[in-house]
Amino acid sequence: MADIKLDFWLTSFKRKISDESSGGGVKKSLELFDFGSNYAYFFSLIPPHGNHLRGFTDTFQPIMEGDYCLISTPYEQGRSFVVGVRMDWLTNQVGNFPADLGNIISKILSSWSNQHSLFTSRYLAFHREYQRAVNKDLLAKSYFLQFLYFLVDDLQAEILSRNTANFKELDLQRIKEVEEKITYDFKKATPSINEMAKMAGMSVSKFKNLFFELYGTTPHQYIVDRKMMYAKGLLLTGKYSITHVAYQVGYHHPSGFTRVFKQKFNHSPNSCHFEIHDYERTPFNR
């Protein structure tokens, strides 16, 4: 999987009268979607081998004015894009920003760039869907609004964390977010404890203690239990082979899956098929 390393830039645009005539050319040269009011927030697909983020200042100059946060997603295996959000609009959503706003945004985008993050899963899914979408504009708008929602949500969380009274609550929320990212797709390799702690932005010992406080078990055991419960649900439908189910929960070899399944349920995956047949023969189902 190619790394997704998000970049951002806080910049200002000052439109000139002489720029007005070239505004139409900008819109034609880029796949540019204005989803806000007069570019309060916008989304632009970058042409293949596009310029560095800062090179887009001149490109957008004719049609935008004001202070902006620009975020780009350089990606080697598909179309990259730029998100632009006007700072006055963002302030209305989040509240007043601290002086080190750049550090806050950098921290958020760094966590998003992790290959196990939920952002990465959604971003790669968007690329796959975009290639075959009939209504590309509608798909782009749907994805962009999700991107904007999570950006605002994470900015609010980081700013709230400056208040010591919110530390514990926010730490627990980060644990829940990591759990969601890991269980979003069971086919992916389970991150190590060190990687999980890094995703949550805390030490390994703190992560393990808070995880146990929330879920009553270790991170590893929790994920294994979730995988096995999901696998058993698939097997009980009678539609999938053991090999297929093993793959769906991240096992490349059915033997390894079978061993863990037996440890969890004290019976083999094969017995799930017998459970289906027994259920179908009961008088209540005739």
C-alpha positions in Angstrom: 0.0 0.0 0.0 1.4 3.4 -1.0 1.7 5.9 1.8 -0.7 8.8 2.0 1.1 11.8 3.3 -1.3 14.8 3.7 0.1 18.3 3.3 -1.4 21.6 4.3 -0.8 25.3 4.0 -2.4 28.3 5.6 -2.4 31.1 3.0 -4.3 34.2 1.8 -5.8 35.0 -1.5 -6.4 38.6 -2.6 -8.4 38.7 -5.8 -7.7 41.6 -8.2 -10.0 43.2 -10.8 -7.7 42.0 -13.5 -8.1 38.4 -12.3 -11.9 38.4 -12.9 -11.6 37.5 -16.6 -9.4 34.5 -15.9 -11.7 33.0 -13.3 -13.6 30.9 -15.9 -10.4 29.5 -17.2 -9.5 28.2 -13.8 -12.8 26.4 -13.4 -12.4 24.7 -16.8 -8.8 23.7 -16.2 -9.5 21.9 -12.9 -12.2 19.6 -11.7 -13.3 22.2 -9.1 -16.4 21.7 -6.9 -17.6 24.7 -4.9 -19.7 23.3 -2.1 -19.8 26.3 0.1 -21.0 29.8 -0.5 -18.6 31.6 -2.9 -15.8 29.0 -2.1 -16.2 29.0 1.7 -15.2 25.4 1.3 -14.3 23.7 -2.0 -12.8 20.5 -3.4 -10.6 20.2 -6.4 -9.2 17.1 -8.1 -5.6 17.6 -9.1 -4.5 16.8 -12.6 -2.0 13.8 -12.8 1.5 14.9 -11.9 0.1 18.2 -10.6 2.2 20.9 -8.9 3.1 21.0 -5.3 0.4 22.3 -3.0 1.9 25.8 -2.8 1.9 26.0 -6.6 -1.9 26.2 -6.5 -1.9 29.7 -5.0 -1.6 31.3 -8.4 -4.1 28.9 -9.8 -6.9 29.8 -7.3 -6.0 33.5 -7.1 -8.5 34.7 -9.7 -11.6 33.2 -8.1 -10.9 33.3 -4.3 -10.3 35.9 -1.6 -9.5 35.6 2.1 -7.5 33.4 4.5 -7.6 29.7 3.7 -6.5 26.4 5.0 -5.5 24.2 2.0 -5.1 20.5 2.4 -3.7 18.1 -0.3 -3.5 14.3 -0.4 -0.5 13.3 -2.6 -1.2 9.7 -3.7 1.0 7.7 -6.1 -1.7 5.3 -7.3 -4.5 7.6 -8.2 -5.9 11.2 -8.4 -5.0 13.4 -5.6 -7.1 16.3 -4.4 -7.0 19.6 -2.7 -9.5 20.7 0.0 -9.8 24.5 0.6 -11.6 25.9 3.7 -11.9 29.6 4.4 -10.8 30.4 7.9 -13.7 32.6 8.8 -16.1 29.7 8.0 -13.9 27.2 9.9 -13.8 29.6 12.9 -17.6 29.7 13.0 -17.6 25.9 13.1 -14.9 25.3 15.7 -14.5 28.6 17.6 -11.5 30.7 18.1 -8.2 29.0 17.3 -5.1 29.0 19.5 -2.0 30.6 18.2 -0.4 27.3 17.2 -3.2 26.3 14.8 -0.6 24.9 12.4 0.7 22.4 15.0 -2.9 21.2 15.7 -3.6 20.6 12.0 -0.3 18.9 11.5 -1.0 16.6 14.4 -4.4 15.6 13.0 -3.2 15.0 9.4 -0.3 13.0 10.8 -2.7 10.6 12.5 -4.8 10.4 9.4 -1.8 9.4 7.3 -1.3 6.2 9.4 -1.9 3.2 7.1 -4.3 1.7 9.6 -6.4 4.9 10.1 -10.1 5.1 9.2 -9.2 8.1 6.9 -6.9 5.8 4.8 -9.7 3.2 4.5 -12.2 5.8 3.4 -9.8 7.5 1.1 -8.8 4.3 -0.8 -12.5 3.3 -1.0 -13.3 6.7 -2.6 -10.6 6.2 -5.2 -11.9 2.8 -6.1 -15.5 4.0 -6.4 -14.6 7.2 -8.3 -13.0 5.2 -11.1 -16.3 3.5 -11.9 -18.9 6.0 -10.7 -21.5 7.2 -13.1 -22.2 10.4 -11.2 -18.7 11.4 -10.2 -19.7 14.9 -9.0 -22.2 13.5 -6.5 -19.7 10.9 -5.2 -17.1 13.6 -4.8 -19.5 15.8 -2.9 -20.5 12.9 -0.6 -16.8 12.1 0.2 -15.8 15.7 0.6 -18.5 16.5 3.1 -17.3 13.5 5.2 -13.8 14.7 5.0 -14.9 18.2 6.1 -17.0 16.7 9.0 -14.0 14.7 10.4 -11.7 17.6 10.0 -14.0 19.9 12.0 -14.6 17.2 14.6 -10.9 16.5 15.2 -10.1 20.2 15.4 -12.8 20.6 18.1 -11.4 17.6 20.0 -7.8 18.9 19.9 -8.8 22.4 21.0 -10.9 20.9 23.9 -8.0 18.8 25.0 -6.2 22.0 26.0 -8.6 22.1 28.9 -7.2 19.6 31.5 -10.8 18.8 32.7 -11.4 17.2 29.3 -8.3 15.1 29.2 -9.8 11.8 30.5 -12.9 12.1 28.3 -10.9 12.8 25.2 -8.4 10.0 25.8 -11.3 7.6 26.1 -12.8 9.0 22.9 -9.5 8.4 21.1 -9.5 4.8 22.3 -13.0 4.4 20.8 -11.8 5.9 17.6 -8.9 3.5 17.4 -11.2 0.6 18.1 -13.4 1.8 15.2 -10.5 2.1 12.8 -9.2 -1.4 13.6 -12.6 -3.1 13.3 -13.7 -1.2 10.2 -12.2 -3.9 8.0 -11.3 -7.3 9.6 -9.3 -8.4 6.5 -6.5 -6.0 7.3 -3.6 -7.1 9.5 -4.2 -6.2 13.2 -1.8 -3.4 14.3 0.6 -4.0 17.1 0.0 -2.5 20.5 2.7 0.0 19.8 0.9 1.0 16.6 -2.4 1.3 18.3 -1.0 3.5 21.0 0.6 5.7 18.4 -2.7 6.0 16.6 -4.3 7.2 19.9 -1.4 9.5 20.6 -0.5 8.1 23.9 2.0 5.8 25.6 1.6 2.0 25.4 0.9 1.6 29.1 -1.7 4.4 29.1 -3.4 2.9 26.0 -3.6 -0.6 27.5 -4.9 0.7 30.8 -7.6 2.9 29.2 -8.6 0.2 26.8 -9.1 -2.3 29.6 -11.1 0.3 31.5 -13.4 0.7 28.4 -13.7 -2.9 27.2 -12.7 -5.1 30.1 -10.1 -7.0 28.2 -6.8 -6.5 26.4 -6.7 -4.9 22.9 -5.5 -8.2 21.3 -8.1 -10.3 23.0 -10.9 -7.8 22.2 -10.1 -7.8 18.5 -9.8 -11.6 18.4 -13.2 -12.0 20.1 -14.7 -9.5 17.7 -13.3 -11.3 14.7 -14.5 -14.7 15.9 -18.0 -13.4 16.6 -18.2 -11.9 13.2 -16.9 -15.1 11.6 -19.4 -17.3 13.5 -22.2 -15.0 12.2 -21.0 -15.5 8.6 -20.7 -19.3 9.0 -24.2 -19.5 10.5 -25.7 -18.1 7.3 -24.6 -21.2 5.5 -23.5 -19.1 2.5 -19.7 -19.1 3.0 -16.9 -21.7 3.2 -14.5 -21.8 6.1 -11.7 -20.7 3.8 -13.8 -17.7 2.7 -14.7 -16.7 6.3 -11.1 -17.1 7.4 -10.0 -14.6 4.7 -12.7 -12.2 5.7 -11.3 -11.9 9.3 -7.7 -11.7 8.2 -6.4 -15.2 8.2 -4.5 -16.4 5.1 -4.7 -20.1 6.2 -7.9 -21.8 7.4 -5.9 -23.9 9.9 -4.9 -20.9 11.9 -8.5 -19.6 11.9 -9.8 -23.0 12.9 -7.4 -23.2 15.9 -8.5 -19.7 17.2 -12.1 -20.4 16.6 -12.0 -23.6 18.7 -10.3 -21.7 21.5 -13.1 -19.2 21.5 -16.2 -21.4 21.1 -14.9 -24.9 22.1 -16.0 -26.4 18.8 -14.8 -26.3 15.2 -16.1 -23.9 12.5 -17.6 -27.0 10.7 -20.0 -27.5 13.6 -21.7 -24.3 12.6 -23.0 -26.0 9.5 -24.6 -28.7 11.7 -26.2 -26.0 13.8 -27.9 -24.7 10.7 -29.3 -28.2 9.8 -30.4 -28.9 13.3 -32.3 -25.6 13.4 -34.0 -26.3 10.1 -35.3 -29.6 11.4 -36.9 -28.2 14.6 -40.8 -28.2 14.6 -40.8 -24.4 15.1 -39.3 -23.9 11.7 -41.6 -26.2 9.7 
